[in-house]
Each structure stands twice: as C-alpha cells, then as structure tokens.
C-alpha cells in the first residue's frame, strides 16, 4: 500500500501560499525546466487569454481565441453518439474559423461481442464505443488539437492517451446531471448520495 504524503495534500491546504510564490515541494527549478518549446507556447497563450479575458468569455470563445492564437487550422471533435446534436452545434460554431474533422464514438461499428463487453440491452445489436478508433482517425487526419464532446469515463482516458494531438475537454459526460458534473459538488443531496454509494 502506498504511503500517504501529507505534504502533497494540496486540497487540504488552507493558505495556498504557492499563489504568492512559495515553493512547498522544492522542485521549482525542475518544474521550470519542463516548460520549453510547444508547452511554453501553450502556457503563454493560455495565460494571455486568462489575463485579458478573465470572466468575459465562455469556454467555447476561449477555445476559438486560443486556437487562432496558436495558429491551429484543423481541429478534431471526438464525440459521443448521445451528444450528436451538441457536437454538430460545436462544429458549426467552429467552422467559420477552422477545418473540422469529427468522429463518432461508434466508429468502425465493432460489435460488443468481439471483446465480450456487456450490453445495455441484451436483445439488440450494439456496437462498442471505440476511443482508440477515434484517436486513430484524428491522428490520420493530422489535427492540431482535439476536443472531447461527452465521451464516457474511461473512453475519454483512452482517447486522450492515444491522441497524437493535444486534447481539451469541452463537454464532460454526465447522463444524470445534464452533462454538468460540477452540480454534484454544489448539491447537498447529491453529495450525501455519493458519499453513501462510494461505500458499495
């Protein structure tokens, strides 16, 4: 069992002195050296948007501005079939600025039986979600940045892991809360229910 590092428990830190420049962990120099080339360029653009447009832009507007400033021309949208309408709207809003390559989670139509995966409804044919296929399709298209629109937990992980281009999540899948998982944090009812269900 891995030992808990109390010093590393930032979530329970009250002061958050790092905001004023404190190096609590002692690897500032190592961390700073990590920022080079493309990572530093992304950091600069992200910080520029934050400083100039703080509380003024929606996330989608920030995505557009960020990608334009980064000189990205081709964006990928990896979406869940259940959010097809949302993905179409996102694509339509982005198309005036970028070339869009979209890919549905059911790409290739692989039957769930192929990998002995459980079905939602055992009486019908169901294709598996294929995040590796989505990544492969967008890798072949040589996208500059890929956006996730509602991929399931786990599928989003596999897609991000296998994407050649950087990935940003635009919509997080949450079937119960209208794709707004933060609502579970703000709702006392959901917090209590989750606290009980975690013990299962």
Number of C-alpha atoms within 10 A of each C-alpha: 3 4 5 8 7 9 10 11 9 12 7 10 11 7 9 13 11 11 8 8 8 11 12 13 9 9 9 12 9 9 9 10 8 11 13 11 8 10 10 13 14 17 12 13 16 17 12 14 16 14 10 10 12 10 8 10 14 10 10 13 12 16 18 16 17 17 19 13 15 16 11 16 14 19 25 27 26 27 28 24 18 15 17 15 12 16 25 14 12 17 19 12 14 17 14 9 16 18 15 19 18 18 20 22 26 19 17 13 12 14 16 15 13 9 9 8 12 11 15 9 8 8 7 8 12 18 18 20 22 19 29 18 18 27 24 16 19 24 17 10 13 15 22 19 19 27 22 22 26 26 25 18 11 10 18 23 12 15 23 21 14 16 20 18 18 12 19 14 15 17 18 18 22 16 12 9 12 10 15 13 15 11 14 16 11 10 10 11 10 14 14 11 11 13 10 10 9 7 6 5
